[in-house]
Amino acid sequence: MTAISVLDLMMIGEGRTFSDTMDGALALARHVEKHGFKRYWVAEHHNMPGRLTALPF
């Protein structure tokens, strides 16, 4: 069987908060795990507006 993975860009849409995006990422990770996906990846981007992973912490 071919292993299938998911890449999440973790977009912060207009009217959404950091928490909204984190909650969505967690829900997606749980969903794909339940359906047998092999990996859940988070894309790392720097200086790209609208992506949670581009925010400085």
Residue pairs with C-beta under 8 A, 6 or more apart in sequence:
3 38
3 39
4 36
4 37
4 38
5 37
5 38
5 39
5 40
5 41
6 28
6 32
6 37
6 39
6 40
6 41
7 41
7 42
7 43
8 25
8 28
8 29
8 40
8 41
8 42
8 43
9 43
9 45
9 51
9 53
10 21
10 24
10 25
10 42
10 43
10 51
10 52
10 53
11 21
11 50
11 51
11 52
12 18
12 20
12 21
12 50
12 51
12 52
13 50
18 52
18 55
21 52
22 52
25 42
25 52
28 40
29 40
32 40
33 40
42 53
43 51
43 53
44 53
45 51
45 53
45 54
46 54
47 54
48 54
